[in-house]
Amino acid sequence: DIQMTQSPSSLSASVGDRVTITCRASQNIFMYLNWYQQKPGKAPKLLIHSASTLQSGVPSRFSGSGSGTDFTLTINSLQPEDFATYYCQQSYSTFGQGTRLEIK
Amino acid sequence: QVTLKESGPALVKPTQTLTLACTLSGISINTTEMRVSWIRQPPGKALEWLARIDWDDDKFYSTSLKTRLTISKDTSKNQVVLTMTNMDPVDTATYYCARASPVTTSYGMDVWGQGTTVTVSS
């Protein structure tokens, strides 16, 4: 099975900061990579699919990059509503362990 | 507007079989490119993908759980049904169903149900 490893596991940042979350696959997954945002008590929300394509309705401060085994999610100019947990997912299956983004 | 809603028991006993239903609204389960997955999340833990069924009845399962899982469609009710056998307290979680967007090549899930919480306890 393909394993997905996210780093860091948690991150503290301030409103207006730029943050980057990384996701590494245990083998080549080409660009079959999705990113989700989850807030407490809510279902996840798709942010990025196909590694770098912004899902409709998602603010442009979110961006994704990478291919093969190494991927990044970048959030420019953090907004208060961005503080949440972020997950990467390989294609339709394995999720990373999550990155909790907290307010500094 | 496509919506999904999970239903099932809130409490099951150890060793019992769990049956969950995901009811689709606004779209038929038989629509081409319709793919529905089940995902769970234990309290305070990460998401775990469980299984997927496609419009053409192709089925996919988590390697670690495939001996306990069965996913199926009930077209008369426009539902996707997941059964999980031999439930254990570690299976306590919120269970979500979600649709893979038909416009992605990476099967990103763009529509999610609200989730249903299942507790396994005697």
Chai-1 contact restraints between the chains, C-beta under 6 A:
chainA,res_idxA,chainB,res_idxB,connection_type,confidence,min_distance_angstrom,max_distance_angstrom,comment,restraint_id
A,D1,B,T63,contact,1.0,0.0,6.0,A-B,restraint_1
A,Y32,B,S106,contact,1.0,0.0,6.0,A-B,restraint_2
A,N34,B,S106,contact,1.0,0.0,6.0,A-B,restraint_3
A,N34,B,G108,contact,1.0,0.0,6.0,A-B,restraint_4
A,A43,B,Y96,contact,1.0,0.0,6.0,A-B,restraint_5
A,A43,B,W112,contact,1.0,0.0,6.0,A-B,restraint_6
A,A43,B,G115,contact,1.0,0.0,6.0,A-B,restraint_7
A,L46,B,G108,contact,1.0,0.0,6.0,A-B,restraint_8
A,L46,B,D110,contact,1.0,0.0,6.0,A-B,restraint_9
A,H49,B,T104,contact,1.0,0.0,6.0,A-B,restraint_10
A,H49,B,S106,contact,1.0,0.0,6.0,A-B,restraint_11
A,H49,B,G108,contact,1.0,0.0,6.0,A-B,restraint_12
A,S50,B,T104,contact,1.0,0.0,6.0,A-B,restraint_13
A,S50,B,T105,contact,1.0,0.0,6.0,A-B,restraint_14
A,S50,B,S106,contact,1.0,0.0,6.0,A-B,restraint_15
A,Y87,B,L47,contact,1.0,0.0,6.0,A-B,restraint_16
A,S91,B,S106,contact,1.0,0.0,6.0,A-B,restraint_17
A,S91,B,Y107,contact,1.0,0.0,6.0,A-B,restraint_18
A,Y92,B,R52,contact,1.0,0.0,6.0,A-B,restraint_19
A,Y92,B,A100,contact,1.0,0.0,6.0,A-B,restraint_20
A,Y92,B,Y107,contact,1.0,0.0,6.0,A-B,restraint_21
A,S93,B,W49,contact,1.0,0.0,6.0,A-B,restraint_22
A,F95,B,A46,contact,1.0,0.0,6.0,A-B,restraint_23
A,F95,B,L47,contact,1.0,0.0,6.0,A-B,restraint_24
A,Q97,B,A46,contact,1.0,0.0,6.0,A-B,restraint_25
A,G98,B,A46,contact,1.0,0.0,6.0,A-B,restraint_26
